[in-house]
Amino acid sequence: MKNSIMTPFKVGLVVLGSIVSFVIMYSVVNQELDQGEGLYDVHAVFNDVTGLAPKSKVQLAGIRVGEIDKIELFGDRAKVTVKLQTRVKLLKGIPESEKSTFFKNGATLSKKSASLLGDYYLELTPGLQGEEIKAGERIMNVPEALGPDRLFEQLDKIASDISKVTESLANTFGSPEGQQSLKDILARLQEISATLGDFMAKNSGNFDRIVSNADAITEDVRGMTSNTRADLKTILADAKQITREVNFIVGQSGADFQDGLGTLKHTLARFSATLDQLNYSLQNVGEITDKINEGEGTLGVLVNDPAIALQTEEVISDVGQLVDRVVELKTIVELRSEYLVSQSALKNYIGVRLQPTEDKYYLIELIDDPRGRTRLLQTTTLATDPNLPPVVREEQVITTDDFKFSVQIAKRWTVFTGRFGLIESSGGVGGDLHLLNDDLEIKLDFFDFGEDVFPRVRTTFAYTFFQYLYFVTGADDILNDETRDFFIGASLRFNDEDLKTILSAAPSPSFN
């Protein structure tokens, strides 16, 4: 009964959320440029305006402050007239020479690519020095943008390199021999671990008995040699005395008796030599057993040190744990795309989650953000010319289209997961709340603590429609009014067993 009520409720909740997200996105996308503060026109001359059109947006530090009014020919170049909000003040800068067309620290207007699909906009920087640019005047600094041809040439080169790498991997692991080799390696590891485990389980008692018997043998040998050493010496001394007396008797006897006892004399001499060798051997045996009992040499350590058996068991246990970790490791790949409403552009993610256990994982992500990375560069110069100010400070707002990275460590407790590390190339923390049997995830991230007035806060709602497909919506940069944005998108998440096999079978890197 409970499931029959909850299922329609879940479907209705998702439909209602989709309708609200669509209404918000439609209202923001169709919002015209705010003319409440008034607008004024300025223009600039471009060598190439491909991809630009009237009503294309003009941004300052990622915020829309104007739009293109018209585009017309200016000789063999293009003249672009833009409408800007009156609160945006532009400075001409200082010309480097009388005939120079570049003005140092002046306002710039450059063409930027919002995506690889040919969507372009104009990026504006206000300048730091010089007179204010009035309505109808020209912005002199127009940096040349990186054209799509150059970009696609670089992409072709990267694709060629990737093709070589994939071809090498295919030759190594894609052939039947390579696949069979990987299977044989994993099978051998499992057989070895199983064999070692069985061997230790079956023979642990035998090892204990061997060590006990060796201790008993050395103890018996030491007792025997210590107790009979004096008796052996006495016997040898008596044998030598008897031999001397027999020699004396033979010497006093006649020639016949001497000849008759010749053989006996020789035999007794050999017996004396044998007894000497026996005494020397017994002394060596006593010294050897003493050294073994004291733990000297390899045999002494093996017999007397019980840690060797423990270390052998630890090595076998470590091998078994290593094989178990490789088998249990999950490599979850996630592909996510979000449509940013205010930016009118797509934000793309590709990530790999390495999950050794159910309650812990390591997340690595590569992000293509249309907002790019914006940073403020400040330069202070001490002037020696008395006609100039003693200290000149320059500020530059630099926005690049570099990729962003995320590297996080996550730990889960029941329905909550905590994360920390790098979030979009800056330090940050985050948390996930798992509801509805993990079908609904609510994420909250805090990062970019030094980039704006308030840190960047992002909340995300992800609902599972199918086994691998997620519906995603939420808000980004909630605390900052000028850069706040909403998004809606989809995510594909799946466990890639082939990637785990490649990672486990790949050789370790060498730094020799």
C-alpha positions as CSV (number, residue, x, y, z in Angstrom):
1,M,0.0,0.0,0.0
2,K,2.8,2.3,0.8
3,N,4.6,1.7,-2.5
4,S,1.3,2.3,-4.4
5,I,1.0,5.8,-2.8
6,M,4.7,6.8,-3.0
7,T,5.1,5.9,-6.8
8,P,2.6,8.5,-8.1
9,F,3.9,11.0,-5.5
10,K,7.5,10.6,-6.8
11,V,6.3,11.0,-10.4
12,G,4.2,14.1,-9.6
13,L,7.1,15.6,-7.7
14,V,9.5,15.2,-10.6
15,V,7.0,16.6,-13.2
16,L,6.3,19.6,-10.9
17,G,10.0,20.3,-10.6
18,S,10.5,20.1,-14.3
19,I,7.7,22.5,-15.0
20,V,9.1,25.0,-12.4
21,S,12.6,24.7,-13.9
22,F,11.3,25.2,-17.4
23,V,9.3,28.3,-16.4
24,I,12.4,29.8,-14.7
25,M,14.7,29.0,-17.6
26,Y,12.2,30.4,-20.2
27,S,11.7,33.7,-18.3
28,V,15.5,34.2,-17.9
29,V,16.4,33.2,-21.5
30,N,13.8,35.6,-22.9
31,Q,14.8,38.5,-20.6
32,E,15.9,41.6,-22.6
33,L,18.8,43.7,-21.7
34,D,18.0,45.9,-18.7
35,Q,17.7,49.5,-19.9
36,G,16.6,51.0,-16.6
37,E,20.0,52.6,-16.1
38,G,20.2,53.8,-19.7
39,L,22.5,52.8,-22.6
40,Y,25.2,54.4,-24.7
41,D,26.9,53.4,-27.9
42,V,30.6,52.8,-28.6
43,H,32.2,50.9,-31.5
44,A,35.3,48.9,-32.4
45,V,36.9,47.6,-35.6
46,F,37.5,43.9,-36.1
47,N,39.3,41.9,-38.7
48,D,36.9,39.0,-38.4
49,V,33.3,39.0,-37.0
50,T,32.4,35.4,-37.9
51,G,29.9,34.1,-35.4
52,L,28.8,37.5,-34.2
53,A,25.3,38.9,-34.8
54,P,23.1,41.8,-33.6
55,K,21.8,41.1,-30.1
56,S,24.9,39.0,-29.2
57,K,25.8,39.7,-25.6
58,V,28.7,41.7,-24.3
59,Q,30.2,40.5,-21.0
60,L,32.4,42.0,-18.3
61,A,34.0,39.5,-16.0
62,G,31.3,37.0,-17.0
63,I,28.4,39.4,-16.4
64,R,26.2,40.7,-19.3
65,V,26.5,44.5,-19.5
66,G,25.5,45.1,-23.1
67,E,24.7,43.8,-26.6
68,I,25.7,44.2,-30.2
69,D,23.6,46.9,-31.9
70,K,24.8,46.6,-35.5
71,I,27.6,45.3,-37.7
72,E,28.7,47.1,-40.9
73,L,31.7,47.3,-43.3
74,F,34.5,49.7,-42.5
75,G,36.8,49.5,-45.6
76,D,38.1,45.9,-45.7
77,R,37.3,45.4,-42.0
78,A,34.1,45.2,-39.9
79,K,32.8,48.0,-37.6
80,V,30.8,46.7,-34.6
81,T,28.6,49.1,-32.6
82,V,27.6,47.9,-29.1
83,K,25.2,49.3,-26.5
84,L,26.5,49.4,-23.0
85,Q,24.9,50.2,-19.7
86,T,25.8,53.7,-18.4
87,R,27.2,52.3,-15.2
88,V,30.0,50.7,-17.2
89,K,32.8,53.3,-17.5
90,L,35.6,52.7,-20.1
91,L,39.0,54.4,-20.1
92,K,41.0,55.0,-23.3
93,G,44.4,54.2,-21.9
94,I,47.8,55.7,-22.8
95,P,49.1,55.4,-26.4
96,E,52.6,53.8,-26.6
97,S,53.6,56.3,-29.4
98,E,52.0,58.9,-31.7
99,K,51.3,56.4,-34.5
100,S,50.5,53.5,-32.3
101,T,47.0,51.9,-32.4
102,F,47.5,50.2,-29.1
103,F,46.7,52.1,-25.8
104,K,48.4,50.8,-22.7
105,N,46.0,50.0,-19.8
106,G,43.0,50.9,-22.0
107,A,39.7,49.3,-22.5
108,T,39.6,46.2,-24.7
109,L,36.8,44.4,-26.7
110,S,37.6,40.9,-27.9
111,K,35.6,38.1,-29.5
112,K,35.3,35.0,-27.4
113,S,33.9,31.5,-28.1
114,A,31.1,30.3,-25.8
115,S,31.3,26.7,-27.1
116,L,32.8,24.6,-29.9
117,L,29.5,24.9,-31.8
118,G,30.3,28.4,-33.2
119,D,28.5,30.5,-30.5
120,Y,30.5,33.7,-29.9
121,Y,30.1,36.8,-27.6
122,L,32.2,39.9,-26.9
123,E,34.4,40.1,-23.7
124,L,34.9,43.7,-22.4
125,T,37.6,45.0,-20.0
126,P,37.1,48.6,-18.7
127,G,40.8,49.8,-18.7
128,L,42.8,51.4,-15.9
129,Q,44.2,54.7,-17.2
130,G,43.4,57.5,-19.6
131,E,40.4,59.6,-20.4
132,E,36.8,58.2,-20.3
133,I,35.4,56.9,-23.6
134,K,32.3,58.9,-24.4
135,A,29.2,57.8,-26.4
136,G,29.9,57.3,-30.1
137,E,33.7,57.0,-29.6
138,R,35.9,54.0,-30.5
139,I,37.5,51.3,-28.4
140,M,41.1,51.0,-29.8
141,N,42.3,47.8,-28.3
142,V,40.8,44.8,-30.1
143,P,42.9,41.6,-29.4
144,E,42.8,38.9,-32.0
145,A,40.8,35.9,-30.9
146,L,41.9,32.3,-31.4
147,G,39.9,31.3,-34.5
148,P,38.2,27.9,-34.8
149,D,40.6,26.8,-37.6
150,R,43.6,27.1,-35.2
151,L,41.5,25.5,-32.5
152,F,40.5,22.6,-34.7
153,E,44.2,22.2,-35.8
154,Q,45.2,21.7,-32.2
155,L,42.2,19.3,-31.7
156,D,43.3,17.3,-34.7
157,K,46.8,17.0,-33.3
158,I,45.4,16.0,-29.9
159,A,43.1,13.5,-31.6
160,S,46.0,12.1,-33.5
161,D,48.0,11.6,-30.3
162,I,45.0,10.0,-28.6
163,S,44.6,7.7,-31.7
164,K,48.2,6.6,-31.3
165,V,47.7,5.9,-27.6
166,T,44.4,4.0,-28.2
167,E,46.0,2.1,-31.0
168,S,48.9,1.1,-28.8
169,L,46.4,0.0,-26.0
170,A,44.4,-1.9,-28.6
171,N,47.5,-3.7,-29.8
172,T,48.4,-4.5,-26.3
173,F,45.1,-5.3,-24.6
174,G,42.6,-5.5,-27.6
175,S,44.2,-8.6,-29.3
176,P,43.0,-12.1,-28.2
177,E,46.6,-12.7,-26.9
178,G,46.5,-9.6,-24.7
179,Q,43.1,-10.3,-23.4
180,Q,44.1,-13.9,-22.7
181,S,47.3,-12.7,-21.0
182,L,45.2,-10.5,-18.6
183,K,42.8,-13.3,-17.9
184,D,45.8,-15.7,-17.2
185,I,47.4,-13.2,-14.9
186,L,44.3,-12.7,-12.8
187,A,43.6,-16.5,-12.8
188,R,47.2,-17.2,-11.7
189,L,47.0,-14.6,-8.9
190,Q,43.8,-16.2,-7.6
191,E,45.3,-19.7,-7.8
192,I,48.5,-18.5,-6.0
193,S,46.5,-16.8,-3.2
194,A,44.2,-19.8,-2.8
195,T,47.2,-22.3,-2.9
196,L,49.1,-20.2,-0.3
197,G,46.1,-19.9,1.9
198,D,45.4,-23.7,1.8
199,F,49.1,-24.5,2.3
200,M,49.3,-22.3,5.4
201,A,45.9,-23.6,6.8
202,K,46.9,-27.2,6.3
203,N,50.6,-27.0,7.4
204,S,50.5,-24.5,10.2
205,G,50.5,-27.3,12.7
206,N,53.4,-29.0,10.9
207,F,55.5,-25.8,11.1
208,D,54.9,-25.6,14.8
209,R,56.0,-29.3,15.2
210,I,59.1,-28.8,13.1
211,V,60.2,-25.8,15.2
212,S,59.5,-27.8,18.4
213,N,61.4,-30.8,17.1
214,A,64.4,-28.7,16.1
215,D,64.5,-27.2,19.6
216,A,64.4,-30.6,21.2
217,I,67.1,-32.1,18.9
218,T,69.5,-29.2,19.6
219,E,68.8,-29.6,23.4
220,D,69.5,-33.3,23.2
221,V,72.8,-32.9,21.3
222,R,74.0,-30.2,23.6
223,G,73.2,-32.4,26.7
224,M,74.9,-35.4,25.1
225,T,78.1,-33.6,24.2
226,S,78.3,-31.8,27.5
227,N,77.8,-34.9,29.6
228,T,80.1,-37.3,27.7
229,R,82.9,-35.0,26.8
230,A,84.9,-35.7,30.0
231,D,84.4,-39.5,29.6
232,L,85.6,-39.5,26.0
233,K,88.8,-37.6,27.0
234,T,89.5,-40.2,29.8
235,I,89.0,-43.1,27.4
236,L,91.4,-41.6,24.9
237,A,94.0,-41.0,27.5
238,D,93.8,-44.6,28.8
239,A,94.1,-45.9,25.2
240,K,97.2,-43.9,24.7
241,Q,98.7,-45.3,27.9
242,I,98.0,-48.9,27.0
243,T,99.6,-48.4,23.6
244,R,102.8,-47.1,25.2
245,E,103.0,-50.1,27.6
246,V,102.4,-52.6,24.8
247,N,105.2,-50.9,22.8
248,F,107.5,-51.2,25.8
249,I,106.7,-54.9,26.2
250,V,107.3,-55.6,22.5
251,G,110.6,-53.8,22.6
252,Q,111.8,-55.9,25.5
253,S,110.8,-59.2,23.9
254,G,112.8,-61.2,21.3
255,A,112.7,-61.0,17.6
256,D,110.2,-63.7,17.2
257,F,107.8,-62.1,19.6
258,Q,108.4,-58.7,17.9
259,D,107.5,-60.2,14.5
260,G,104.4,-61.9,15.9
261,L,103.1,-58.6,17.4
262,G,103.9,-56.5,14.3
263,T,100.4,-56.7,13.0
264,L,98.9,-55.9,16.4
265,K,101.1,-52.9,16.8
266,H,99.9,-51.5,13.4
267,T,96.3,-52.2,14.3
268,L,96.6,-50.3,17.6
269,A,98.2,-47.4,15.9
270,R,95.4,-47.1,13.4
271,F,92.9,-47.4,16.3
272,S,94.6,-44.5,18.1
273,A,94.4,-42.3,15.0
274,T,90.7,-43.1,14.6
275,L,90.0,-42.1,18.2
276,D,91.8,-38.8,17.6
277,Q,89.6,-38.1,14.6
278,L,86.5,-39.0,16.6
279,N,87.4,-36.6,19.4
280,Y,88.0,-33.8,16.9
281,S,84.6,-34.5,15.2
282,L,82.8,-34.5,18.6
283,Q,84.3,-31.1,19.4
284,N,83.1,-29.7,16.1
285,V,79.6,-31.1,16.7
286,G,79.5,-29.5,20.1
287,E,80.6,-26.1,18.8
288,I,78.0,-26.3,15.9
289,T,75.1,-27.2,18.3
290,D,76.1,-24.4,20.7
291,K,76.0,-21.8,17.8
292,I,72.6,-23.1,16.6
293,N,71.2,-23.0,20.1
294,E,72.4,-19.4,20.5
295,G,70.7,-18.3,17.3
296,E,73.9,-17.7,15.2
297,G,73.9,-18.1,11.4
298,T,71.0,-18.8,9.1
299,L,70.1,-22.2,10.6
300,G,70.2,-20.7,14.1
301,V,67.8,-17.9,13.2
302,L,65.5,-20.3,11.4
303,V,65.3,-22.6,14.3
304,N,65.1,-20.1,17.2
305,D,63.2,-17.1,15.7
306,P,59.4,-17.7,15.8
307,A,58.9,-14.3,13.9
308,I,59.9,-16.0,10.6
309,A,56.8,-18.1,10.6
310,L,54.6,-15.1,11.6
311,Q,56.2,-13.0,8.8
312,T,55.5,-15.8,6.3
313,E,51.8,-15.8,7.3
314,E,51.7,-12.0,7.1
315,V,53.1,-12.0,3.5
316,I,50.5,-14.6,2.4
317,S,47.7,-12.5,4.1
318,D,48.9,-9.4,2.3
319,V,48.8,-11.1,-1.1
320,G,45.3,-12.3,-0.4
321,Q,44.2,-8.8,0.6
322,L,45.7,-7.2,-2.5
323,V,43.8,-9.6,-4.7
324,D,40.6,-9.0,-2.8
325,R,41.0,-5.2,-3.2
326,V,41.5,-5.4,-7.0
327,V,38.4,-7.6,-7.3
328,E,36.2,-5.3,-5.1
329,L,37.4,-1.9,-6.7
330,K,34.7,-0.1,-8.7
331,T,35.5,2.4,-11.4
332,I,32.4,4.5,-12.0
333,V,32.4,6.8,-15.0
334,E,30.2,9.9,-15.1
335,L,29.3,12.1,-18.1
336,R,27.2,15.2,-17.2
337,S,26.0,18.2,-19.2
338,E,24.3,21.2,-17.7
339,Y,22.6,24.2,-19.5
340,L,23.4,27.5,-17.7
341,V,20.4,29.7,-18.1
342,S,22.0,33.2,-17.7
343,Q,25.1,32.2,-19.7
344,S,23.0,30.5,-22.4
345,A,25.7,27.9,-22.7
346,L,26.5,24.3,-21.8
347,K,28.8,23.2,-18.9
348,N,30.3,19.7,-19.4
349,Y,31.8,17.3,-16.9
350,I,33.7,14.0,-17.4
351,G,34.6,12.2,-14.2
352,V,35.9,8.9,-12.8
353,R,35.0,7.7,-9.3
354,L,37.5,5.1,-7.8
355,Q,35.5,3.3,-5.1
356,P,37.4,0.6,-3.1
357,T,34.5,0.2,-0.6
358,E,30.8,1.1,-0.4
359,D,31.3,4.0,2.0
360,K,34.5,5.6,0.5
361,Y,35.5,6.8,-3.0
362,Y,38.0,9.1,-4.8
363,L,36.6,11.5,-7.4
364,I,38.5,12.9,-10.4
365,E,36.7,15.4,-12.8
366,L,37.6,17.5,-15.9
367,I,35.2,20.5,-16.4
368,D,34.6,22.7,-19.4
369,D,33.0,25.8,-17.9
370,P,31.8,28.6,-20.3
371,R,32.5,31.2,-17.6
372,G,36.2,30.3,-17.8
373,R,38.7,31.3,-15.0
374,T,38.8,35.0,-14.0
375,R,41.6,36.4,-11.9
376,L,42.8,39.9,-11.0
377,L,46.4,40.8,-11.7
378,Q,47.8,43.8,-9.8
379,T,51.2,45.4,-10.7
380,T,52.9,48.2,-8.7
381,T,55.6,50.3,-10.4
382,L,57.9,52.9,-8.7
383,A,58.6,55.8,-11.1
384,T,61.9,57.7,-11.1
385,D,60.6,60.5,-13.4
386,P,59.6,63.5,-11.2
387,N,56.8,64.4,-13.7
388,L,55.1,61.1,-13.1
389,P,53.3,59.9,-9.9
390,P,55.8,58.1,-7.6
391,V,53.8,54.9,-7.5
392,V,51.8,53.5,-10.4
393,R,49.4,50.7,-9.7
394,E,47.9,48.6,-12.6
395,E,45.1,46.1,-12.4
396,Q,44.1,43.6,-15.1
397,V,41.1,41.3,-15.1
398,I,42.1,38.2,-17.0
399,T,39.6,35.6,-18.1
400,T,40.8,32.4,-19.8
401,D,39.1,29.4,-21.3
402,D,41.2,26.8,-19.4
403,F,39.7,23.5,-18.3
404,K,39.0,23.1,-14.5
405,F,39.8,20.1,-12.4
406,S,38.2,18.5,-9.3
407,V,40.0,16.0,-7.1
408,Q,38.0,15.0,-4.0
409,I,38.0,12.4,-1.2
410,A,34.5,11.3,-0.1
411,K,33.3,9.3,3.0
412,R,29.7,8.2,3.5
413,W,27.8,7.8,6.8
414,T,24.3,6.3,6.4
415,V,22.4,8.8,4.2
416,F,25.1,11.6,4.2
417,T,28.4,11.8,2.3
418,G,31.1,14.3,3.1
419,R,33.6,15.5,0.5
420,F,36.7,17.7,0.5
421,G,39.6,18.5,-1.9
422,L,39.8,20.6,-5.1
423,I,36.4,21.7,-6.5
424,E,36.8,23.3,-10.0
425,S,40.5,24.1,-9.5
426,S,40.0,25.7,-6.0
427,G,39.9,24.3,-2.5
428,G,36.4,23.5,-1.2
429,V,34.1,21.1,0.8
430,G,30.8,19.5,-0.1
431,G,28.1,17.2,1.2
432,D,25.5,14.9,-0.4
433,L,22.2,13.8,1.1
434,H,20.8,10.5,-0.3
435,L,17.0,10.0,-0.2
436,L,14.4,7.7,-1.6
437,N,16.6,4.6,-1.6
438,D,19.5,6.7,-3.2
439,D,17.2,7.7,-6.2
440,L,17.4,11.3,-5.1
441,E,20.7,13.1,-4.3
442,I,20.9,16.7,-2.9
443,K,24.4,18.1,-3.2
444,L,25.8,21.3,-1.6
445,D,29.3,22.6,-2.5
446,F,31.4,25.5,-1.1
447,F,34.5,26.7,-3.0
448,D,36.2,29.8,-4.6
449,F,36.5,31.4,-1.2
450,G,38.7,34.3,-2.4
451,E,37.3,35.1,-5.9
452,D,34.2,37.2,-5.0
453,V,32.5,38.9,-2.0
454,F,31.0,35.7,-0.9
455,P,32.3,32.1,-1.5
456,R,30.7,30.2,-4.4
457,V,27.8,28.0,-3.2
458,R,26.2,25.5,-5.5
459,T,23.2,23.2,-4.8
460,T,22.3,20.4,-7.1
461,F,19.3,18.0,-7.3
462,A,19.8,14.7,-9.1
463,Y,17.0,12.2,-9.6
464,T,17.4,8.7,-11.1
465,F,15.0,8.0,-14.0
466,F,16.6,4.8,-15.2
467,Q,19.4,2.6,-14.0
468,Y,22.2,4.9,-15.3
469,L,20.4,8.1,-16.3
470,Y,20.0,11.1,-13.9
471,F,17.9,14.3,-14.2
472,V,19.9,17.3,-12.8
473,T,18.8,20.8,-11.8
474,G,19.9,23.4,-9.3
475,A,21.5,26.9,-8.7
476,D,25.1,28.1,-8.9
477,D,26.9,30.9,-7.0
478,I,23.8,31.5,-4.8
479,L,25.3,34.2,-2.5
480,N,26.6,36.6,-5.3
481,D,23.8,38.5,-7.0
482,E,25.7,39.4,-10.2
483,T,27.0,35.9,-11.0
484,R,24.0,33.8,-9.7
485,D,22.8,31.3,-12.3
486,F,20.4,28.4,-12.7
487,F,21.0,25.2,-14.6
488,I,19.2,22.1,-15.9
489,G,20.7,19.0,-17.4
490,A,21.3,15.2,-17.5
491,S,24.0,12.8,-16.2
492,L,25.0,9.3,-17.3
493,R,26.8,7.2,-14.6
494,F,27.9,3.6,-15.0
495,N,30.5,1.1,-13.6
496,D,33.2,0.4,-16.2
497,E,34.7,-3.1,-15.4
498,D,37.2,-2.9,-18.4
499,L,38.7,0.3,-17.0
500,K,39.3,-1.5,-13.7
501,T,41.0,-4.3,-15.5
502,I,43.3,-1.9,-17.4
503,L,44.2,0.0,-14.2
504,S,45.0,-3.2,-12.2
505,A,47.1,-4.8,-15.0
506,A,49.0,-1.7,-16.0
507,P,52.7,-1.7,-15.0
508,S,53.9,0.7,-12.3
509,P,55.7,3.8,-13.6
510,S,59.5,3.8,-13.5
511,F,61.5,7.0,-12.6
512,N,65.0,5.5,-13.4
